[in-house]
Amino acid sequence: MKIDAPMIPENLTERKFTDIYYEEDPEFEVCLVTDSQFDNEFIDRLRLYQTVIKNSNFVNTDFGRIDLTDVRFENCDLSNANLRHASMNRVEFLNCKLLGSNLTESYIGNTRFGKSILNMIMFGNSKLEKVIFDDAALESADLFDCKLKKVEFVSCDLNGASFEETSLNGIDISTSEFDSLTVSIENLKGCKVSTSQAIQFASLLGLKVKG
């Protein structure tokens, strides 16, 4: 599946993330942020546009209603960050940690989570459209009552993930691994799975597959 990559100019203005407090509105445009420590902070309705953020920490920071367009995060830690009601379009998280982060009630479009740790992340009541999880860890991730459209899980760890009240119709999880998964049988209809996964789901139904 092809998704739209972030459109970021080559020449970016270098900023420290703490400079956001000196802006009239909490926003950065056409910026490069590197090696910033911004843990346990609070900014409402932050807007980032055509910006790259590298090697920075945002642990426990409250970014409620964050608006991201054409943004790339590289080697960043957003563990336990509050990103509720986020709006994302053309965003990449590469080698990032979003352990236990809250992305409930968000819109996430044209977004790639590559080689990132998203264990225990919360996506409940969100819409994900044209999203690729690529070699990502999603252990015990919560995707309760989500709308998934053109979403791929490529070589992911989905063990213990919950898709309660979420349809997996048209979603391909065949290259991913899990020992257990929370999903109802009716919401599995149309999901693309591997042969071994089909046997796993059959055993959950109490079926005995003869080889």
FENFENLIN-V927952 format. One record per residue. N is the residue number from 0. OMEGA is omega in degrees with one decimal (999 if undefined). Layout:
# FENFENLIN-V927952
n=N omega=OMEGA
n=N omega=OMEGA
This chain:
# FENFENLIN-V927952
n=0 omega=179.1
n=1 omega=175.0
n=2 omega=-179.3
n=3 omega=179.2
n=4 omega=176.4
n=5 omega=176.8
n=6 omega=-173.2
n=7 omega=179.1
n=8 omega=179.5
n=9 omega=-176.1
n=10 omega=-178.2
n=11 omega=177.3
n=12 omega=-179.0
n=13 omega=-179.2
n=14 omega=166.1
n=15 omega=-175.6
n=16 omega=179.3
n=17 omega=176.5
n=18 omega=-177.6
n=19 omega=-179.1
n=20 omega=-179.4
n=21 omega=178.0
n=22 omega=177.0
n=23 omega=171.3
n=24 omega=-177.9
n=25 omega=-179.9
n=26 omega=171.0
n=27 omega=173.8
n=28 omega=176.0
n=29 omega=-175.9
n=30 omega=170.8
n=31 omega=179.3
n=32 omega=-178.1
n=33 omega=172.7
n=34 omega=178.3
n=35 omega=173.1
n=36 omega=-176.1
n=37 omega=-178.1
n=38 omega=172.5
n=39 omega=179.2
n=40 omega=179.0
n=41 omega=173.2
n=42 omega=179.7
n=43 omega=176.1
n=44 omega=173.4
n=45 omega=178.0
n=46 omega=175.3
n=47 omega=-175.4
n=48 omega=179.7
n=49 omega=-173.7
n=50 omega=175.8
n=51 omega=179.1
n=52 omega=-175.5
n=53 omega=169.3
n=54 omega=-176.1
n=55 omega=-177.5
n=56 omega=179.2
n=57 omega=-175.2
n=58 omega=177.7
n=59 omega=-179.2
n=60 omega=-178.6
n=61 omega=178.2
n=62 omega=-178.5
n=63 omega=179.3
n=64 omega=178.1
n=65 omega=-178.8
n=66 omega=-177.1
n=67 omega=174.6
n=68 omega=-179.2
n=69 omega=-176.7
n=70 omega=174.5
n=71 omega=172.1
n=72 omega=177.4
n=73 omega=176.7
n=74 omega=-179.9
n=75 omega=178.1
n=76 omega=176.8
n=77 omega=-177.7
n=78 omega=179.5
n=79 omega=176.1
n=80 omega=175.3
n=81 omega=179.3
n=82 omega=-178.9
n=83 omega=178.9
n=84 omega=178.8
n=85 omega=171.2
n=86 omega=-177.1
n=87 omega=173.3
n=88 omega=-176.5
n=89 omega=-177.7
n=90 omega=175.1
n=91 omega=170.5
n=92 omega=-176.2
n=93 omega=-178.1
n=94 omega=-178.4
n=95 omega=172.9
n=96 omega=173.2
n=97 omega=-176.3
n=98 omega=177.8
n=99 omega=-179.4
n=100 omega=-176.7
n=101 omega=177.8
n=102 omega=-178.2
n=103 omega=176.2
n=104 omega=-176.8
n=105 omega=168.8
n=106 omega=-177.8
n=107 omega=-177.3
n=108 omega=178.6
n=109 omega=-175.3
n=110 omega=178.2
n=111 omega=170.9
n=112 omega=-174.9
n=113 omega=178.5
n=114 omega=-176.1
n=115 omega=-179.9
n=116 omega=-177.5
n=117 omega=-179.5
n=118 omega=177.8
n=119 omega=176.1
n=120 omega=-178.9
n=121 omega=178.0
n=122 omega=-170.2
n=123 omega=176.4
n=124 omega=179.3
n=125 omega=173.3
n=126 omega=178.1
n=127 omega=-175.9
n=128 omega=-176.3
n=129 omega=-179.7
n=130 omega=178.0
n=131 omega=169.4
n=132 omega=-171.5
n=133 omega=-179.8
n=134 omega=-177.4
n=135 omega=176.1
n=136 omega=-178.2
n=137 omega=-179.9
n=138 omega=179.0
n=139 omega=175.4
n=140 omega=-177.9
n=141 omega=177.2
n=142 omega=-177.8
n=143 omega=173.4
n=144 omega=177.6
n=145 omega=172.3
n=146 omega=-178.8
n=147 omega=179.2
n=148 omega=-177.5
n=149 omega=178.7
n=150 omega=179.6
n=151 omega=172.4
n=152 omega=-174.6
n=153 omega=177.4
n=154 omega=-178.2
n=155 omega=170.3
n=156 omega=-177.2
n=157 omega=-174.0
n=158 omega=177.9
n=159 omega=179.5
n=160 omega=-179.2
n=161 omega=175.7
n=162 omega=-177.8
n=163 omega=179.9
n=164 omega=-178.5
n=165 omega=178.6
n=166 omega=176.6
n=167 omega=179.3
n=168 omega=179.2
n=169 omega=-178.0
n=170 omega=-177.5
n=171 omega=175.8
n=172 omega=-169.2
n=173 omega=-178.8
n=174 omega=-177.4
n=175 omega=-175.9
n=176 omega=174.8
n=177 omega=171.1
n=178 omega=177.2
n=179 omega=-178.0
n=180 omega=177.3
n=181 omega=178.6
n=182 omega=179.6
n=183 omega=-176.9
n=184 omega=-178.9
n=185 omega=179.7
n=186 omega=175.0
n=187 omega=-176.6
n=188 omega=178.7
n=189 omega=178.4
n=190 omega=-179.8
n=191 omega=-176.5
n=192 omega=175.9
n=193 omega=178.8
n=194 omega=-178.8
n=195 omega=177.2
n=196 omega=178.1
n=197 omega=177.9
n=198 omega=177.2
n=199 omega=-178.7
n=200 omega=178.0
n=201 omega=-179.7
n=202 omega=176.4
n=203 omega=177.8
n=204 omega=-178.1
n=205 omega=178.0
n=206 omega=175.6
n=207 omega=-176.5
n=208 omega=178.8
n=209 omega=-177.3
n=210 omega=999
